[in-house]
Amino acid sequence: MSVTNTAPQPGGDYVLEARGLSKSFGGFHAVKDVNLKIRRGSIHALIGPNGAGKTTCFNLLTKTLAPTSGQVLLDGEDITGLRSAQVARQGLVRSFQISATFPHLTCLENVRVALQSAYGIAFRFWRSLRALDSLNDRAMELLEQVGLKAQANVLATELSYGKKRALEIATTLAMDPKVMLLDEPTAGMGHEDISPITDLIREVSPGRTILIVEHNLSVVANLCERITVLQHGEILTEGTYAEVSNDPEVITAYMGGVDDE
């Protein structure tokens, strides 16, 4: 008779939480008493008009900023006092504005550098290059996953903007994240690149939780199961895209064609 393991996971249904999260710069409250729960396995968006505090909130969650008050929990564990590198090793990995590729390395070399970091051998410069060949198979798997296998030996600087973003996803996946935080993944893209990147994010999402800050609301509508709207550093509302897009307060917040930050 087989027995199914029904033991709860450490953080329960929610893998990432903010509790009373606040950040002040002098007398200015950039983020104020934010309570946020990111459901395990979901794609969740953080949106809001210009100056809403999204980037500051994102920086607090990824530990690139220390909060004035409040807590951040990962899988139920308080990570408020940890540094960004420490939480990355625990599976909370931020991409795009923080994660950068090396333009004069090939795609394969970029992913291999990320794998070296993940395996704790990033600074062993005295190692023979042959010693790193064991990482090539995994690097090629990741490049294939993001559609860049054919460009493995192409320098990152020679890639189109959309393919550079795909390479950044590959380097993020190399860290084996349980939570991926994507900072404006389609920012600056032409229309022809937005759909492939949106599809790619969806394809790599199974088995992971993804939180994105995104200015393109059509991307949010297509990707995200739940949306949190910030205004003036506080949560204005939260729900599905249909719910928040029809909320009179959200409509008022976006009136006048103000772009998301």
LINCOR-V488828 format. One record per residue. N is the residue number from 0. PHI is phi in whole degrees, 0 to 359 (NA if undefined). PSI is psi as a letter, one per 30 degrees, with the letter a starting at -180 (NA if undefined). Layout:
n={N	N}
phi={PHI	PHI}
psi={PSI	PSI}
This chain:
n={0	1	2	3	4	5	6	7	8	9	10	11	12	13	14	15	16	17	18	19	20	21	22	23	24	25	26	27	28	29	30	31	32	33	34	35	36	37	38	39	40	41	42	43	44	45	46	47	48	49	50	51	52	53	54	55	56	57	58	59	60	61	62	63	64	65	66	67	68	69	70	71	72	73	74	75	76	77	78	79	80	81	82	83	84	85	86	87	88	89	90	91	92	93	94	95	96	97	98	99	100	101	102	103	104	105	106	107	108	109	110	111	112	113	114	115	116	117	118	119	120	121	122	123	124	125	126	127	128	129	130	131	132	133	134	135	136	137	138	139	140	141	142	143	144	145	146	147	148	149	150	151	152	153	154	155	156	157	158	159	160	161	162	163	164	165	166	167	168	169	170	171	172	173	174	175	176	177	178	179	180	181	182	183	184	185	186	187	188	189	190	191	192	193	194	195	196	197	198	199	200	201	202	203	204	205	206	207	208	209	210	211	212	213	214	215	216	217	218	219	220	221	222	223	224	225	226	227	228	229	230	231	232	233	234	235	236	237	238	239	240	241	242	243	244	245	246	247	248	249	250	251	252	253	254	255	256	257	258	259	260}
phi={NA	277	242	273	281	252	299	293	286	308	262	66	290	247	270	226	224	243	235	58	286	220	217	242	242	66	265	263	266	287	225	225	53	275	245	224	233	254	290	302	83	261	248	239	248	244	231	159	292	305	82	286	102	298	296	297	299	299	295	291	294	269	70	274	229	267	287	289	203	101	228	238	239	241	53	83	260	288	249	304	271	274	272	300	295	291	287	297	292	270	108	256	237	258	239	75	295	262	279	235	266	264	298	257	253	287	302	299	294	300	293	294	299	296	294	301	296	296	268	76	238	295	248	270	292	279	291	296	301	297	293	267	299	295	275	297	299	294	299	293	299	292	296	295	298	258	79	241	302	291	258	306	258	270	295	302	294	269	281	293	301	296	288	297	296	297	296	296	296	298	292	291	297	299	279	53	285	267	232	256	247	252	264	49	297	250	300	78	275	284	305	291	266	295	297	299	290	300	298	295	301	296	293	269	284	303	84	229	249	234	243	236	261	215	273	273	290	291	295	301	298	280	258	262	278	217	231	251	253	257	210	53	81	237	286	276	195	210	166	287	299	299	290	286	288	257	284	304	291	292	300	296	298	264	298	90	73	289	283	291	285}
psi={k	k	k	k	j	g	k	k	l	e	g	b	f	k	f	k	k	k	j	h	k	k	k	k	j	b	g	k	j	e	k	j	h	k	j	k	k	j	k	k	g	l	j	k	k	j	l	l	l	k	g	f	g	e	e	e	e	e	e	e	e	g	g	f	k	k	l	e	l	l	l	k	k	j	h	f	k	j	g	e	g	l	l	e	e	e	f	e	f	f	g	j	k	k	l	c	f	e	k	l	l	j	f	g	l	l	e	e	e	e	e	e	e	e	e	e	e	e	g	g	g	f	g	i	f	f	k	k	e	f	f	f	f	f	f	e	e	e	e	e	e	e	e	e	e	g	g	g	e	f	g	e	g	k	k	e	f	f	l	l	e	e	e	e	e	e	e	e	e	e	e	e	f	f	g	h	k	f	k	k	j	j	j	i	f	g	k	g	k	l	e	f	f	e	e	e	e	e	e	e	e	e	e	f	f	k	g	l	k	k	k	k	k	k	f	j	f	e	e	e	e	f	e	k	f	k	k	k	k	k	k	h	g	l	k	e	l	k	a	l	e	e	e	e	f	g	k	e	e	e	e	e	e	g	k	g	g	k	l	k	NA}
